[in-house]
């Protein structure tokens, strides 16, 4: 009986489905939740350092880019040396980077703390590694809903951490609040034990895994993979702009600062619904069609927000609608990568797609600050966001969901 257990099944026998999901979702909740509250500290950092919104936005934007750049390498490391070790290092780096941020007084210092340490650590403990580990440890028929739940963990973290950060700022000041958040991230460390393992366990019995370089070359030569990455670029632009600048947008509406924290929290809360619903929908409709629907919905929601009167109710409803689509792109994107190329190099290949996402994130965070400094308004960023969202909805439609036949398999045939 034991000899028939496939390598990919063995870890799942040691941990139940819900333990795996709790570990992966918990890591994402603590790392993503902490990163997504950083927009609340933007004004305080500007006042304390006097560097200007553009310079501070550059640090946040670099963090978006670096978070993406680390993920293909973190994925390759996880595929080879094991997920647990990569997560351990990533969690510690997020904690250290967040803790020392209040001590930084220059643009270079903020880039190092926010953009290199905290963002790099979050990339190592990010979706590429977590989605791959979850897919490896869970049965195929449950992967859709499982990735939706893990993705919802990041949203739950944002929902919980934004109000906590706001309360800590009132009780301990902005610097003390940020350092406490850094320490809270360390609660994710036990998850490294649950999620340990590597890509060898995802390979069918007797099959030799495809090398990292060969897998990357094959993916980059595939039109479907490139179209998927192009759409995900737009997702990054949108998410980073909202996460970094939505509190500033709301402040320009003349509303109290609490609305900024509530809006971020609502985005997190409603993304839980959106992520779980997307995980359920993956098993029923084409993933490319679901992605097109999400991007089109974003374009429509932003257009309505721009035309609507800016009241407290308006911004909270807008935040809730954005929450439904905020990170619901992740489960179908991860699902398509796995469907195209299998699980053996999923962390690496999804990491490349996440890099495209974060290049968009860099532009969303950075341009938000630059456009505001130049015009005194965020309107032009919103216009660009609408155009990009429509483009992303269209670019996903030509994707073919039939699984790619690997070049190595064709050669054998």
C-alpha positions in Angstrom: 0.0 0.0 0.0 2.7 2.5 1.0 4.8 1.8 -2.0 2.0 3.0 -4.3 1.9 6.5 -2.9 3.2 9.0 -5.5 5.8 11.5 -4.5 3.4 14.4 -4.9 0.9 12.7 -2.5 3.3 11.9 0.4 3.4 15.4 2.0 -0.4 15.6 1.9 -0.6 12.5 4.1 1.4 14.2 6.8 -0.7 17.4 6.8 -4.5 17.7 6.4 -6.0 20.0 3.7 -6.9 22.7 6.1 -3.6 22.7 7.9 -1.9 23.4 4.5 -4.4 26.1 3.6 -4.1 27.7 7.0 -0.3 27.8 6.7 -0.2 29.2 3.2 -3.1 31.7 3.8 -1.6 32.7 7.1 1.8 33.6 5.5 0.1 35.6 2.8 -2.1 37.3 5.3 0.7 38.6 7.5 3.1 39.5 4.7 0.6 41.0 2.3 -1.5 42.6 5.0 1.6 44.4 6.3 2.7 45.6 2.9 -0.8 46.8 1.9 -1.0 49.0 5.0 2.1 51.0 4.0 0.0 53.6 2.2 -1.2 54.7 5.6 2.3 55.7 6.5 3.0 57.7 3.4 2.0 61.1 4.8 3.9 60.5 8.1 7.0 59.4 6.3 6.8 62.5 4.1 6.4 64.8 7.2 9.2 63.1 9.2 11.8 63.0 6.4 10.8 66.0 4.3 11.8 64.0 1.1 8.7 64.8 -0.8 5.9 62.6 -2.1 7.7 61.8 -5.3 10.8 60.5 -3.6 8.9 58.4 -1.1 6.7 57.0 -3.9 9.9 55.9 -5.6 10.8 53.8 -2.6 7.3 52.2 -2.6 7.5 51.8 -6.4 10.9 50.1 -6.2 9.4 47.8 -3.6 6.7 46.8 -6.1 9.3 46.0 -8.7 11.6 44.2 -6.4 8.8 42.1 -5.0 8.3 40.9 -8.6 11.9 40.5 -9.4 12.5 38.2 -6.4 9.7 35.8 -7.2 11.2 33.9 -10.2 14.4 33.4 -8.3 12.5 32.5 -5.1 10.4 30.1 -7.1 13.5 28.5 -8.6 15.0 28.2 -5.2 11.8 26.7 -3.8 11.6 24.2 -6.7 15.1 23.0 -5.9 16.0 23.5 -2.2 12.5 23.5 -0.7 9.7 25.9 0.1 10.3 25.9 3.8 13.8 27.4 3.7 12.7 30.1 1.2 9.7 31.0 3.4 11.8 31.2 6.5 14.2 33.7 4.9 11.5 35.7 3.4 9.4 36.1 6.6 12.5 37.3 8.5 13.4 39.8 5.8 9.9 41.3 5.8 10.1 41.7 9.6 13.5 43.3 9.6 12.7 45.7 6.7 9.5 46.9 8.2 11.1 47.3 11.7 13.9 49.5 10.5 11.9 51.7 8.0 11.2 54.5 10.7 15.0 54.8 11.2 15.6 55.7 7.5 15.9 59.4 6.7 17.0 59.4 3.0 15.5 58.1 -0.2 18.2 55.5 -0.5 17.5 54.3 3.1 13.8 54.0 2.4 14.5 52.1 -0.8 16.7 49.7 1.1 14.3 49.1 4.0 10.9 49.1 2.1 12.1 48.3 -1.4 14.8 45.7 -0.9 14.4 44.0 2.5 10.6 44.1 3.2 9.5 43.8 -0.5 12.2 41.2 -1.3 11.2 39.1 1.7 7.6 39.4 0.8 8.5 38.2 -2.7 10.2 35.1 -1.3 7.1 34.4 0.8 4.8 35.5 -2.0 2.2 34.0 -4.3 4.7 32.2 -6.6 6.0 30.1 -3.8 2.8 29.8 -1.8 0.6 28.8 -4.8 3.1 26.3 -6.0 3.4 24.7 -2.5 -0.4 24.6 -2.2 -0.9 23.0 -5.6 1.8 20.4 -4.8 0.3 19.4 -1.5 -3.4 19.3 -2.4 -5.3 17.0 -4.7 -5.9 18.2 -8.3 -9.7 18.4 -7.9 -9.4 20.8 -5.0 -6.7 23.1 -6.3 -9.0 25.8 -7.7 -10.8 26.5 -4.5 -7.6 26.0 -2.5 -5.7 28.7 -4.4 -8.7 30.9 -4.0 -8.6 30.4 -0.2 -4.9 31.1 -0.1 -5.3 34.2 -2.1 -8.1 35.3 0.2 -5.6 35.0 3.0 -3.8 38.0 1.6 -7.0 40.0 1.5 -8.0 38.9 5.0 -4.6 40.2 6.2 -5.2 43.5 4.6 -8.7 43.7 6.1 -7.3 42.9 9.6 -4.0 44.7 9.4 -5.2 48.1 8.1 -7.4 48.8 11.2 -4.7 47.4 13.5 -2.1 49.7 11.9 -4.5 52.7 12.3 -5.1 51.8 16.0 -1.3 51.3 16.6 -0.6 54.7 15.0 -3.0 56.4 17.5 -1.5 54.5 20.4 2.2 54.4 19.6 2.8 56.9 16.9 3.5 56.0 13.2 7.1 54.8 13.9 6.1 52.5 16.8 3.2 51.2 14.8 5.4 50.2 11.9 7.9 48.4 14.2 5.1 46.5 15.9 3.8 45.4 12.5 7.3 44.1 11.7 7.3 41.9 14.8 3.8 40.6 14.1 5.0 39.2 10.7 7.2 36.8 12.6 4.0 34.9 13.6 4.2 33.3 10.1 7.4 31.4 10.8 5.8 28.0 11.8 4.2 27.8 8.4 7.6 27.1 6.9 7.5 23.7 8.5 4.1 22.8 7.1 4.9 23.9 3.5 8.4 22.4 3.2 9.1 20.3 0.1 10.2 20.9 -3.5 9.3 20.3 -7.2 10.7 16.8 -7.2 7.5 15.8 -5.2 5.3 17.2 -8.0 6.8 15.0 -10.7 5.0 11.8 -11.7 6.6 8.6 -10.6 9.7 7.8 -12.7 9.6 11.0 -14.6 12.6 13.3 -14.7 11.6 17.0 -13.9 12.3 19.5 -16.7 15.2 21.8 -15.9 14.6 25.4 -14.8 16.3 26.9 -17.9 14.5 24.7 -20.3 11.1 25.4 -18.6 11.7 29.2 -18.8 12.7 29.1 -22.4 9.7 27.0 -23.3 7.3 29.3 -21.4 8.7 32.5 -22.9 8.3 31.0 -26.4 4.6 30.3 -25.8 2.1 32.9 -27.0 -0.5 32.0 -24.3 2.0 32.5 -21.5 3.0 36.0 -22.9 -0.6 37.1 -23.3 -1.3 36.0 -19.7 1.7 38.0 -18.5 0.6 41.1 -20.4 -2.8 41.0 -18.7 -1.2 40.5 -15.3 1.0 43.6 -15.9 -2.2 45.7 -15.8 -3.3 44.0 -12.6 -0.1 45.1 -11.0 -0.5 48.7 -12.1 -4.0 48.9 -10.7 -3.3 47.1 -7.4 -0.2 49.1 -6.6 -1.7 52.4 -7.4 -4.7 51.7 -5.2 -2.6 50.3 -2.3 -0.2 53.2 -2.3 -2.3 56.2 -3.2 -6.0 55.4 -2.4 -5.7 57.1 1.1 -4.3 60.2 -0.7 -7.1 60.1 -3.3 -9.6 60.0 -0.4 -7.9 62.8 1.5 -8.3 65.0 -1.7 -12.0 64.4 -1.4 -12.0 66.3 1.9 -12.8 63.2 3.9 -11.3 62.3 7.4 -8.2 60.1 7.4 -10.2 57.2 8.9 -11.8 56.7 5.5 -8.5 55.8 4.0 -8.0 53.0 6.5 -11.6 51.8 6.2 -11.3 51.8 2.4 -8.1 49.6 2.5 -9.8 47.3 5.0 -12.9 47.0 2.7 -10.8 46.2 -0.3 -9.3 43.4 1.8 -12.6 42.2 3.1 -14.4 42.1 -0.2 -11.4 40.5 -1.9 -11.9 37.5 0.4 -15.3 37.1 -1.2 -13.9 37.7 -4.7 -11.0 35.3 -4.2 -13.1 32.4 -2.8 -15.7 33.0 -5.5 -13.0 32.9 -8.2 -11.6 29.7 -6.8 -15.1 28.2 -7.0 -15.7 29.6 -10.5 -12.4 28.2 -11.9 -13.9 24.7 -12.0 -17.0 25.8 -13.9 -15.9 28.4 -16.5 -12.8 29.1 -18.6 -10.1 30.9 -16.6 -9.3 33.2 -19.5 -12.9 34.3 -19.6 -13.0 35.0 -15.9 -9.9 37.1 -16.2 -11.4 39.2 -19.0 -14.5 39.7 -16.9 -12.5 40.9 -13.9 -10.4 43.4 -15.9 -13.5 44.8 -17.7 -15.3 45.2 -14.3 -12.4 47.2 -13.0 -12.5 49.6 -16.0 -16.2 50.2 -15.5 -15.9 50.7 -11.7 -13.1 53.3 -12.1 -15.2 55.2 -14.7 -18.2 55.3 -12.5 -16.1 56.4 -9.5 -14.7 59.3 -11.5 -18.1 60.5 -12.6 -19.8 60.0 -9.1 -19.9 62.7 -6.4 -17.1 62.0 -3.9 -18.8 61.3 -0.5 -17.9 58.9 2.2 -20.5 56.4 0.9 -19.1 56.7 -2.6 -15.5 55.9 -1.6 -16.5 53.0 0.6 -18.7 51.5 -2.1 -15.9 51.9 -4.6 -13.4 50.2 -2.3 -15.8 47.3 -1.8 -16.3 46.9 -5.6 -12.5 47.1 -6.1 -12.0 44.5 -3.4 -14.1 42.0 -5.4 -11.6 42.2 -8.2 -8.4 43.3 -6.4 -6.5 40.0 -6.3 -9.1 37.6 -7.7 -6.9 37.5 -10.9 -4.3 35.4 -9.0 -6.1 32.0 -8.8 -7.0 31.8 -12.5 -3.5 33.1 -13.5 -1.8 30.5 -11.3 -4.3 27.9 -12.6 -3.4 28.7 -16.2 0.3 28.4 -15.6 -0.2 25.0 -14.0 -2.5 23.9 -16.8 0.0 25.0 -19.5 3.2 23.5 -17.9 2.3 21.3 -15.0 3.5 21.6 -11.4 7.2 20.7 -11.7 8.4 24.3 -12.4 5.2 26.2 -11.4 6.9 28.4 -8.7 9.5 29.5 -11.2 7.1 30.2 -14.1 4.4 31.8 -11.9 7.2 33.9 -10.5 7.9 35.2 -14.0 4.3 36.1 -14.4 4.4 37.9 -11.1 7.4 39.8 -12.3 5.3 41.2 -15.1 2.6 42.1 -12.5 5.2 44.0 -10.4 6.6 45.9 -13.3 3.1 47.2 -13.7 3.1 47.7 -9.9 6.2 49.8 -10.1 4.6 52.1 -12.7 1.3 52.4 -10.8 3.0 53.4 -7.5 5.6 55.7 -9.0 3.4 57.4 -11.6 0.8 58.0 -9.0 3.2 60.2 -7.0 4.8 61.9 -10.0 1.5 62.7 -11.7 0.1 64.2 -8.5 3.2 66.4 -8.0 2.9 67.6 -11.6 -0.8 68.2 -11.7 -2.1 68.3 -8.1 -4.5 65.5 -9.1 -4.6 61.7 -9.7 -7.1 62.0 -12.6 -4.7 61.2 -15.4 -3.6 58.0 -13.6 -7.2 56.9 -13.4 -7.6 57.6 -17.2 -4.6 55.4 -17.9 -5.9 52.7 -15.6 -9.2 52.5 -17.5 -7.4 52.1 -20.9 -5.1 49.5 -19.5 -8.0 47.5 -17.9 -9.9 47.4 -21.2 -6.7 46.3 -22.9 -6.2 43.5 -20.4 -9.8 42.3 -20.8 -9.2 42.0 -24.6 -5.7 40.5 -24.4 -6.9 37.5 -22.4 -9.5 36.4 -24.9 -7.1 34.8 -27.5 -5.5 32.6 -24.8 -5.9 28.9 -25.5 -6.4 26.8 -22.4 -5.4 23.5 -23.9 -2.4 22.2 -22.0 1.0 22.8 -23.7 2.8 19.6 -24.9 6.3 19.9 -23.6 9.1 19.9 -26.1 10.8 17.0 -24.3 7.6 14.9 -24.6 7.3 15.7 -28.3 10.9 14.7 -28.8 10.3 11.3 -27.1 7.1 10.8 -29.2 
